[in-house]
Amino acid sequence: MTCIAPINKSRLTVMFAAAALAALSAPAGAGPHKSTGTLSESTADFHDARVDPVGTVSDAARPAELMNAIRSPPSQGEQILFGDLHVHSTVSWDAFVFSLPVFGGTGAHPPADACDFARYCSSLDFFSLTDHAETLTPRQWSENKKVLRQCSAVGSGGGTEDLITFTGFEWTQAGTTRENHYGHRNVIFRDQDEAHLPRRSISPMPPYFDPDLSILTKMRGREPRVSGYVAMMQELSKVPVCPENVNTRALPDDCFEVALRPQDLARKLDEWGFEALVIPHGTAWGLSNPPSADWANELTPAIADDPRQQLVEVYSGHGNSEQYRSWREYLIGSNGEKVCPAPTQDYLPMCWQAGRIIRSRCDARHLPTEECERREREARQRELDAPVGFAAAGFLAVPGAKTEEWLDAGECRDCFLPTWHHNPLGSVQYILALGEDRQGRDPLRFRFGMIGSTDNHNAMPGEGYKEVARWNSILLLRLSSPDAKRFFLPAPAEPKAESRPVTPDLYSSSWATWDVERTNSMSITGGLVAVHAATRTRGGIWDALKARNVYATSGERILLWMDLLNAPGGRQPMGSGVQMNANPEFEVRAVGAFVQKPGCPDFQRRVLGEKRLETLCHNECFNPTARRRQITRIEVVRIRPQHKPTEPVGGLIEDPWLTLKCAPNDAGCSVRFSDPEFLSKGRDALYYVRAIQEPSPAVNGGQLRCKFDAAGRCTRVNLCSGDPKKTKPTDDCLEAIEERAWSSPIFVDMRTIGKGVAALRETGR
């Protein structure tokens, strides 16, 4: 593949070069994520730089009495186990940048820290490490595999493991248009022995060399850890890109492997032949998806029929990707141009607010009405026409605008803890509603089970066990030094009464294409995946994941069961797919999470010591009382997938379709319901539930903390800042939310296609 050199400008500038690279070297439809190229000349004098070590795994297993305290009781021959399948250490390039003390970070968080955190702090049953493949060298991949094996070996014996780890990597792709965008996916492998794991991770792009490296190297005197980051990039620069069109098993062990599209990734995984899952995440994020991104583009046999793609991440530290809405960030005019839509009751477009800000400034200067109207229209268009890169940079069209002036523009006003710049065409509800009937075959659909994860970048799997330590746990871009403000924020500008085109000279670094303070306010502690496992073993967990007998939580360890009672062959759990000629009947049971005690059990203090307990767990561990929170209601969502791609999805998604109230009960809530319309409607349907827990405080639970007028419009925001002068690091910005769990859907089809329940569960159809 062709590379470009040198690269030392902003990410958006480089993105244009990367687009040219993609056109030269990628199949039609493939697109760049971020920049690619060669290492900047600014690293030439870092001869003594050393890559961070992977750390040392602590060797004390959790005692039986502690394990008994954190486990859920078995039910119906299964037990519920909690894990996190999306975790980054500072082996990931972006996590390394966040960790720099000059930016307020707390230093290295190596892979071994993830193991210790999951075991001693969050007390998980399982987790996976998923560092970014675009900078993961074969040596680092090998080291990650070894650390995870060491982690699993602690306390193993008697057929069970104290903590079960899964090896994985993140395939981090982002395009610039609907056609070349596929999004982020985590690849997780079942087994841990070397004979059943690939020798290399697989990236969606050639090696990624951070275009901001030249900026970071100038901080060397103030930030010694920059040398470690340079060493990581230097090591990457010495790894050759693997040859194309060669079976992955025949490639050299020490090359950098690339798969530009999901179907290319699937082919390479087929060639390895190992048991794996491919889990999309961030499907609705505005952070890494272009505004035009639409999951309908992925409804192709090459992608939708991949049997490894059984699950989707609905919730993470970036927010909730669940909910579909009818509004759009922009419309398409008759000549193909972008058109700014008017605000609605539940959505204020960014482009519209850009016009409002400029109009307000213009009116304050008493300029002619006609001129102010022209400037208002121009500002809307310039916000829309901002180049698509790593993030939505349209806010830069309004010079000198404070984050507070944008109010809640671009956000889903009535969603539960939405992702930043939520894209409805990537929402999980929309994805589940997509479909196309195929003559004589199963319809083309995404039949996903739902999981939650943290996507933590501090090696902290399951960080949401307590709502504490905002400054050190969530994705927070800290503005605690002049270096940090110059790096993460756009250069100060005079608040003129006229907009400007968005060009690369407007930002000091690529991170300045984010509205950083908004993302700081919207980041949360993340979720978990819960599995109904027959045994507390690697195989038991994997079988539940493959069967979609799993659910997502917003971080709380809520217990949830959902069963189809009258399925052919008897009761079937969440994730099942069946064909029926009767109206389906369901039973749901949910039990609230344990209320937590402050501090940590004595075992952690003895094993880790006071200093390590503070730096690793922040002196707070999963430490349950005997009391559980109340479940207040069960919400049922019904979706009837499309027959053809042109069918509008809005009327096919019913949310909530039913709301079932729960009486206070320490034993939880149990409800039954049926769909009396299933036969009369005459079409397939899927059903999932949300178990809603009583309100409790959460970090950034209020996100932008809008104040609303009588018409429901946001009139003022109260940001939770990354600047310690604005929001104290000790302020966790706690606001009450209704924590929840999302079941995997049960897919009920009317057709007879000659497959039994077991076959449907195995194939994911």
N, C-alpha and C positions, 0 to 999 in steps of 0.2 A: 504494500500500500504506500501511497505517496504521502509524505509529511511536509510541513511548512516550517520555516525557521527564519529568524528567531521570533519568539513570541514573548513580548514583555509589555504589552499594552492591556487595556481593559478587556474584560471578558466579552463585551458586546462587539468591540472592534474585531477581536479574534474570531468571533462567531461567523462573521462574513467570510473569513478565510476558511473556516471549518466547513462552511456550506459548499465552498468550491471544492474542498477535499472530498466531501461526500459525493459530489457530482462526478468526480473523477474515479473514485475507488469503490463506491457503494452500489448495490443493486438499486433498481428503480424503486422509489418509495422509501428508501432508508434515509435517515437524517441525523444530524449531529446532536449530541447532548450539550456538551460544552466544548471548549477549545481543545484542539490537539496540535502537536507540533514537536519541536525539539527544545532542549533545555536552554534557558536564558544564559547569556554570557555573564550575567551578574553573579553566577555561582562559581566562577572559575577559581577564585582564591580560597575556597572552602576545602582545602586539602585534608584537614583533620576532622572533618564532619563524620559523625557516627550515627547510624540508624538506632532508634530506641530499641532496647531489649523487650522481649515479650512478657517479662515478669515471671514471678514464681507463684505457683498455685499452693495455697495453704493446705496442709495434709490432714486436717482434723474433720472427720465426718460428724454430722449432726447426731446427737444421741437419740435413742428410741423415744424417750419421753418428750423431747422437743418435736420429733417427727409426728408423734401421735397428736400433739396439740395443734399442729397446723393442717393435718389431713382432714378431708371431708369423709364422713362415714360412707361405706359402701351401700349401694342401693340397686336392687334388681340385678345383682351379679356384676355390677360395675362400680368404679369409683371415679370421682371427678378430680382431675389433676390440672394444675395451673402452670402456664409457661409463657414465654416471650420468644417469638421466632424472628425478631427484627432488632438487632442490637449492633452498635458500632463501638469499636475501640479506637484509639488514636492511630492505629494502622490505617484507618480511613483518612484521606487527605483533609477533608473538611473538618472532621473531628480534631485533627491535629491543630489546624488553624484556631478553632474555638478554644483549644486548651492553653494557648500561649498566655503566660502571666501578664505580658504587656497589654493584653486585651482583657485582663481580669480573669483569665482562666486559671485552673488549679494544677496545671502541669499534665504529665503523661498519665493516660488511662489505658494501660496495655491490656492485651487479651486476658492475662491471668487475673486482672482486676474484675473482669466480667464474671469469671468463675466464682471468685470469692464473694462478690456482691450478691449473686444469685443464691449462693449457699447460706451466707451468714446475715445479709441485710434484708433481702426481700423474701427469702425462704421459698424459692420456687421449686417446683418438681422437675422442670426441664427448661432449657433455653437453647437458642442457636445464635452463633456469632456470624454476622453478615456484613463484613467490611466491603467497601466499594471495590469492584473488580477493575475499574479503570486505572487504578494506581497499585493494584495488588500484584507484586512480583511473584514468580514461582517460589522463591525462597520464603517470602512472607506467608504465602498460602500454606507451604509446608509447615512453617512454625505454628500458624494458627491451628492446623490439624493436630499437631503434637500437643499443644496446650489443652485442647478440648479433650483429647484422650486422657491426659493426666487428670483433668477435672473429673471426668466420669469415673476414673479408677479410684478416687478417694471414696472410701466407704462402700465400694462394691463388694459383693459376696453374697452367697446364698441365693443367687438368681435375681437379686434386686440391686439397684444402685441408689445411693443417697441423693445424687443429682444427675439427671440424664441430659447429656449435651448432644446437639446435632450440628454437624458441620455445614456451612453454607457461605454464600457470597451474594452481594447485591449487583444485579445487572441494571445499571442506571442509565437509561436512555431517555432523551427528550429531543423532539424535533421542533421545527419552527412552523409547521402547518399541520392540518388535520391528516394529510396524506403521509407525511414522513414521521409522525409522532406515534410512539408505541408505549412509552411510559416505563415506570420502574417495576422491577420484579425481583423477588428474593428466590434464590435457588437453594433448596434444602435437601440434604442427602440422608437416607435412613441409617446407613451403616457408618462405622467409624474406622474400621481397619483399613489399612492402606490399599489392600487389594480391591476394595469396593468404593474408592474415592478417586476422582480425577486428579491428575498430576498438576493441573493448572486450573485457575479460575478462568472464567470466560467474560470478556468485556464487550460492551456494545460499541466500542470505539477503539482506535489505536491508543497507545499510552497517552495519558493525560498529564500535561505539564502545566502546572498552575501559572497562568499569565500574570498573576500578582506577585510572583516570586521575586521579581526585581524590587518591588516595594518592600517586601518583607526583609530582604537581605540588608537593606539600609538600616534596619532596626537591630542589627547584630550586636552592637555595643550595649543596647538597652535590654535585649532579649536573647539570652544564650541559647534557648531552645530552638531558635531559628536554624541553628546549625544542624540539628536533628532532622528538621523538615527538608533542608537542602540535601542532606545525605539520602533521605528517602527518594527525592527526585533524581539524584545522581544515580542511585541504584537502578531506578526505573529506566533511565536513559541508556543503560548498558544492556537491556534486555531486548533482543531482536523480536520483531513481529513475526508470528508464525506464518509459514507459507499458506497461501489460499488453496482451496480445492484439494486438500489432503485430509484423509480420514484422521480424526483427532487422536486415535490410538497410535498412529504412525508419526505424529509430530514429535519434535525434540522436547524433552522435559523442560528445558530452560527457555522456551520462547513465550511470547505474549500472545494469547489466543483471543481472537475477535469474532463475534457474531453480531452483525449489524441489525438484524431483525429477529422477532420472536421465533419465526419459523427456522431461522438459521441456528438459533440457540437450541431449539427442539431437535434439529438434525444432529447437532453435536452431542447432545445428551443421549440420543438414540445410539450413536456410535459408541459411547462409553457403555451403555447398557445397564447402568446402576439405578437402583430405586431412588427416585427424586420427586420433589414437588416444586412447582413453579408458581409463586404466589404474587399476583399483582398488588401493588399498594400505591397510595397517593393518587388514586384515579381521579379525584376531584380537586386536587391541589391546584391553586393558581400559581404557586411558587415555581413549579417545574413543568407545567403543562401550558402550551400556547393557548391563547383565548379561543382559537378555533378547534381545539382538540375535541374529538367525538368518538366514543367507544364503538359506535356503529362501524367505523372504519376497520375495526378488528374482528368484526363478525364475518370471518372467513373460515373455511374448513381447516386451513393450515394453522390457524391460531386457536379457534374455538374448540376444535376436536382434539387438541393435545390432552391426553389422559392425565398428564402431570398437573394440569391446571384445574384443581378441584376447589380451591379456596381463594378468597379475596380478603384483604385487610380493610375492614370497614372503619377502624378507629385507631388513632395513634397520637403521639405527642404533637403532631401537626393539626389534629382536630378530627372531626367526624365527616366521613365521606358518604354517609348513607343516603341523604334525602334529595329527591328530585324536585325541581321547581321549574315553572314555565318561563321565567324571565331569562334573558340572555344579556351578555356583556355588550354585544353590539348586534346589529342587524345587517343584512346584505341588501344594498340598493339595486335598482333595475340595471345599472351598469356594472355591477359587481363591486361597487365601492362599499366601505364600511359606513354604517349609519348609526348615529347615537340614539338609542331608544329613550323615551321619556321615563321618568321615575314611576314606580308603582307603589302600592301600599307597603309591600314587603321588600323593595329593592331600589336602591339609588345607584345608577351606573356611575362609574368613575368619570367617564367622559362628560356626563351631565354636570357633576360637581366641579370638574375643571372649568366648565363654562360659567358656573355660578360664582366661583372665586374670582375669576377675571372680571366678570360683570360687576361684582360688588366693588372691586378696586376701581374700575372704570367710572362707575357712578359716583364714587367718593371723590373723584377728581373732577366731577362735573363736566365730563366730556359729552359731546352730542349723543343723543339716544341712538341714532343710526350707527354711529361709530362703535358704541358699546355693544350693540347687537351683533355687529360684524365680528368684533373681537370675541364675543361669547361663542359664536358659531365656530370661529377659527380654533379656539381653545379646545372645544369638544373634538374637533377633527384631529388636532395635533396629539391629543391624548390617545385617540384610537390608532393613529398612524405611527406611534412609537415602535421602533424595531423590537421584534420578539427575541428574547435571549434567555438568560438564566432566570429572570423573574420579570414581573410586569413593571416596566420602567416608565409607564405613561405619566405617573405623578410628576416626573421631572419636567413635563411640558409647562407647568405653572411655576415660574421662578420664585424661590424664597418661600414657598408655601409650607407651613408647619403641618405635621401629621394630624394635629387636632382639627385643622381646617377641612380635612377630607371627611370628617365625621365617620359614618359607617359605609361610605361609598364602596361598592364592589363586594360587599359581604352579604351573606344570607341572613337576613334580619330575624327570621322566625325559625331557624334551625337550632338544634341542640349542639352547642360548641362546634360550630362549623370550621372547616379548613379556611385558611386565608385565601381570599378571592375564589370562593367555592364555584366550581364549574358543574352545573347540573348535568351536562352531557358526559360526565365521568362519574356521576353518582352511582352507588351500588344499586339503588332502585332502578335507575335507567338501564344499567347493564343487564340486570335480571329481566327487564321487560323486553329487551331486544330479541328478535327471532325471525326466522324465515322457514316456512314449511318446505320440505323436500319430498318429491314424489317417491314413494316406496322406501323412504328412509326416515330415521329420526329427524326432527326439525333441528335446524342449526341454532343453537342457543348457548348461553353461558349459564351453567348450573353450578353456581358457586355456593360453598359453605362460607360462613362468616367467622373471621378471627379478629382479635384486637392485638396490638403490639405497642411497644413504646417508641421505636425508632430512636432510642436514646443514643447520643453521641459521646457519652461519658463512661461507657462500659458499665452501665447500671441497668441490667435486665429487671423488668418488673418494678420500675422506680415508683409507680403510683400506689404502693402499699400504704403509704402515709402521705398526706398532702403537706409536705414540708420542703424546706431548702430550695426555694425557687431559684436562688442565685446560682446554685451549684448542680441542679438536676435537669431542668427543662432546656430546650433549645433557646438559649438566651444569648444574644449578641451584646456583650457588656460594653458600655461606653464609659469606662472608668478611667480613661487616660486620654491625653491629646492624640496619641498614636491611634487609639481605637476609634476616636471620632473622625480622624482624617481618613481612616481605612474603610469604615463601615458607612459613613454618611456622605452624601453629595456635598460638594463645596458650597459654602454660603453664597447666597445670591440676593440681590435687591428684589423686594416684592413688587415688581413692575405690574402695570395694569395691562400688560399684553403677554400672551403666551409665547413660547419658543419651540422650534423643532427639537425633538430629542435626538441628540447626536453624542457620539462617544466622548467628546471633550467635556461633557457635563459631570462626569464622575471620576473620582480619584482612584477608585479600584472597582473591580467587578461587583463587589458586594454592595456598592452604592446604587446598584440597579434595584435593590430591594427597598421597600419602605420599612427600614429595620425596626423602628419603634412600634409600628403596627404589628409586625410579626412577634416582637417581644411581648406584646399584650395578648396575643392570641395563642401562644404556645402553651401547652398543658402537659400534665404528667404522663399521659398515654394509657394504653389499655393492656389487656391480657387475652390469651387464648385459653379456653377451658376445654378439656377433652373428656369424653365418657369412655374410659379405658377399661378393658376387661382385666388387665393386670398392670401393676406399676412397673412396667418394663419398657425398654425401647420399642419392642415389637407391639406391645399393647397400645402405646401412644401413637405409633405410626399407623396402625390399623384404624384407629379412630380418626386420625387426620385424613387418611385416604377415603374413609367412608363418609366424611363430612359430619360425623357424629360429634360435633364441636360447636362451641359458641364463643362470642366475643363479649368482653366486659370493658367498661370504661376505666378499669383499674381495680375496682372492688372485687372481692372474691365471692360474688353472688353465685348461688347454686341454682341451676335451671335445667328442667327437663321438659321436653315437648314430644308427644307421641301421637301418631295417627292410630286411632283405636280400631277402626273397622277395615283395615287394609286386607287385601287377599293374602292369606297366610298368617294373619294375626297382627298384633301391635307392631308398629314400626317407629323408630326414633327419628329425631331431627336429622336432616341430611338425606333422608330416604327419597327414592323416586319410585312411584308406583303407577299402575293403570287401574282405574276403577270405573264401574258402572253404577255407582251409588254415591250419594252425597257424603263427603268425608266428615268424620267426627274426630275431634281432637281433645287431648287432655294436656294441661300445662301445670307444672308445679315449680314454684320459685321460693327460695329462702334467702333472706338478706345476708350481707357480709358481716363478719365479726367486727364489733367496735374494738378499736385498738387502745392499748395502754401506751403511755409514753415510755421512751427509752428502749432498752434491749434486754433480753434474757441474760442471765449470768453466764451461760455457755459462751456466747459471742465475746463477752468481755474477757473471759479467761483465755480464749483462743487467740484473739486478735490483739489484746492489750489496749490500753486507753488511747494511745496515739493513733494506731491503725483503725480503731473503731470510729474515731472522730473523722479521719480523712476518708475512709471508705464508706461508712454508713451515716456519717454526720450525727452520730450518737442516737440514731433512730432506726429501729429494726421492726420487721413484722412481728408483732407482739400482741396476739389477740386476747381479749377477755372472753368470758363465756357467753356474753350477750350479743345477739345479732340485731341488725337494723331491720326495720319493717319494710315489706314490699307493699306499696300503696295501690298499684294497678298493673294489669297486663294489657298491653296494646297489641292488636293483631293487624298485620299488614297483609293485604291480598294483592297479588300481581297476576295479571293474565297476559302472558307474553304475546308479542306480535305474531300474526300469520305471515306478514310480508313487511319488508323494511319501510315501505311508504306509510304504514299504518301509524297514526299519531299515538304516542305513548302516554300522553297526559291522562286520558281516561282509563288507561289500563292499570294504573298504579293507584291503589286506594289506601291512604295512610292518614289516620288509622281507619281501618275498615270496621273494627270493633274495639271498644274500650271496656274492660271488665274490671270493676272496682274490687279491691281486696280489703276485708275487715282486718283490724289489727290482730296479729296472731304470731307468737314467738316461734311457732313451728313453720311459718311461711304461709304461702297462698297457693291454693289449688283451684283451678277453674276448668270447665269444659265448654266447648262450643262446637258448632257444626256450620257447614255452608249449605243452606237449603236451596241455593241458586245454582249449584255446580252443574247439575244435569240440565236444568232449564237454560242456562247460559250456553251450554254446548261447546265449551272450549277449555283447554288446559288451564291450570292455575297453580300458583305456588303460594305458600303461607309461611310467614315467620312471625315471631312475637318479640316484643320488648318487655322485659320485666323491669319496672320502674321502682327505685328505692326511695325511701323518705329523704328529704333534703339534708345535705351535710356540706360543710365548707370544703372548697377545692382551690388549689393554686390557679390563679387567673380564671376562676370560675365565671367572672363577669366579662371576661375578654376586654372589649373596648369600653365597657361600663357606660353605655349610652344613657343619657337622659332624654326621655321622649315627651313630646307635646301631646295634646289631647287627640290629635289626628294620628298618633302612632309614628311620627317622624322623629328621627334622632336629631336633637338640637345641640348636644354637647357630648364630648367623650372625656373620660378620665383615664388616661393611659397608665398602664403599669410599666414603667420605663426601665430600660437597661442602664440608664444614667443614674449613678448612686446619689447625685445631687437632687434628682427629681423624685426617685423612689428608693428608699433605703434598702440595701441588700437584705436586711432582716425582715422586711415586709414581704410576706408571701402572697399579698393581694388575694386574700381568701374571700370567696363569695359562695353562697349556698347554691348547690346544683342538685339535680336528681340523677345520681349515678344510676347506671342501667346495664342490662345484659341483653344481647341480641342473639336469638337462636339462629342456627342455620335453617334455611327453608326446608319444608317438605314439599316435594314436587309431585303434583297429582295430575296425571294425564288421562284423557278419555280414550285415547286411541288404543287399539290392540295391535302390537307390533311384534308379538312373539317373544317377548323377553319377560322373565320373571323379576321379582324384586331384587334378588341377589345379583343378577346380571346388571340391573340398572345401577345399583350401588357400586359395583366394581368398575363399571365403565364411566360413571359420572353422567350418564344420560338421564 
